[in-house]
Amino acid sequence: MKSNGRVTGGKESFRLVGSGWEGELDTAMHLAHDRLRIICPFIKLKVVERLLERGSPGSIEVLTRFDTLAFAEGVSDAEAMGLLLEHGAKIRGIQNLHAKVYHFGLERVIVTSANLTRAALRSNHEFGFVADDPEVLDRCTSYFEELWVKAGDDLTAERVEGWKEKVYRYRLRGAPPHPSGLGDEGKNIGLPYVDRPVVSTYETGFRSFIKFFGDAGNRADRSLLVRDEVARAGCHWACTYPRGKRPRQVEDGSVVFMGRLVRNQPDIFIFGRAIGLAHQPGRDDASPGEIKRREWKLRWPHYVRVHHAEFIDGVIGGGASLNEMMKELESKAFMSTWRNAKAGEGNANPRRAYMRRAEVELTLEGYQWLSERLDDAFMEHGKLPDAVLAKLDWPE
């Protein structure tokens, strides 16, 4: 008998679920069970940490993708694999895996569209079911075991460390188009494999900044082509900062929007975005070769390296207007003005907050506003093609 998405027959045995997946997993982890079995293509570290805080199963077996490109793009985490191994998990990889099944011993099974990522569990529209029914549990067990015996060898900690090194080097280079040496290293069990996951790298949850290009004496025309500005600035892999002012705020994973000062009705237009890496002195200072290529780096020698940069394929004036954002959000645009407005003291005027600054930190509202407007610009003008980016200079 079925009622309100539930199948009944003495006890609740089958329940359809369209939201609250994080809570469903938390509840299931608290159940008494000896074995946890997971089938999930993309797994993030923070979600694994949360799961392991909620329960300690006697054994853990995981089927996932060993996709180093997905690790490099932040879709999944090699660190999550390492943490699972530290807790005694056995992990095997399968190419083209898409199923998501979470099997909690003899107690419960969850089948859902949700990967083990915070976006999937908290904000995405995901659908599936929770079941205690023995027949459903048995069928899910059979499905897991059929895949398990076909999968490759058990993952080792040494292999995870090798992946982390690959990802590190790829991101240091700015994540250039057409990556070599990255892809799915799982077992091919006979289904076709598509080697590039179609997933957005830009998720909320990280700090975000606007990095400014130009100054009051160096404003560009709105008709300047974005591709020319990118080639001039080298911002496809590094944003530069003035000598003696090392950037300290940007963290690994921060989203960095790029804005160019323009003349005639002065404004700043956001023309691209990327993911930042925390500044490390020495590694992130302009080399003699880089200064020879761009002499102005003698005065702007410090870097925040970025990766997975994307830019408007058009003119600077086609980007998102900072003036419009400040007019709409006012003090809620930047973290500094938001804090001052909340405290009732200090500068709460966003137009004064970024003066003589190389960057400014955004609030969540500012991040969302710019993300939406920049996505609109991408829809209207397109993004600089990989073929164009590939011709630019990239670091070794």
Salt bridges, closest charged atoms under 4 A:
GLU12 OE1 - ARG6 NH1 2.37
GLU12 OE2 - ARG15 NE 3.02
GLU22 OE2 - ARG50 NE 3.56
GLU22 OE2 - ARG122 NE 3.07
GLU24 OE2 - ARG15 NH1 2.67
ASP26 OD2 - ARG50 NH2 2.51
ASP26 OD2 - ARG54 NE 3.74
GLU49 OE1 - LYS46 NZ 3.93
GLU53 OE1 - ARG54 NH1 3.42
GLU61 OE1 - ARG35 NE 3.76
GLU61 OE1 - ARG37 NE 2.66
GLU73 OE2 - ARG196 NH2 2.93
GLU73 OE2 - HIS308 NE2 3.96
ASP77 OD1 - LYS44 NZ 3.11
ASP132 OD1 - ARG108 NE 3.00
GLU145 OE2 - ARG37 NH1 3.22
ASP154 OD1 - ARG92 NE 2.65
GLU161 OE2 - LYS164 NZ 3.12
GLU165 OE2 - ARG169 NE 2.77
GLU185 OE1 - ARG159 NH2 3.38
GLU185 OE2 - LYS166 NZ 3.05
GLU229 OE2 - ARG232 NH2 2.78
GLU229 OE2 - ARG260 NE 3.10
GLU251 OE2 - ARG207 NH1 3.09
ASP284 OD2 - ARG283 NH2 2.81
ASP284 OD1 - ARG305 NE 2.67
ASP285 OD1 - ARG246 NH1 2.79
ASP285 OD1 - HIS302 ND1 2.83
GLU310 OE2 - ARG273 NE 2.57
GLU310 OE1 - LYS383 NZ 2.79
ASP313 OD1 - ARG227 NH2 2.80
GLU328 OE1 - ARG373 NH2 3.51
GLU361 OE1 - ARG207 NH2 2.81
GLU372 OE1 - ARG373 NH1 3.62
ASP375 OD1 - ARG273 NH2 2.83
GLU380 OE1 - HIS381 NE2 3.82
ASP393 OD1 - ARG294 NH2 2.92
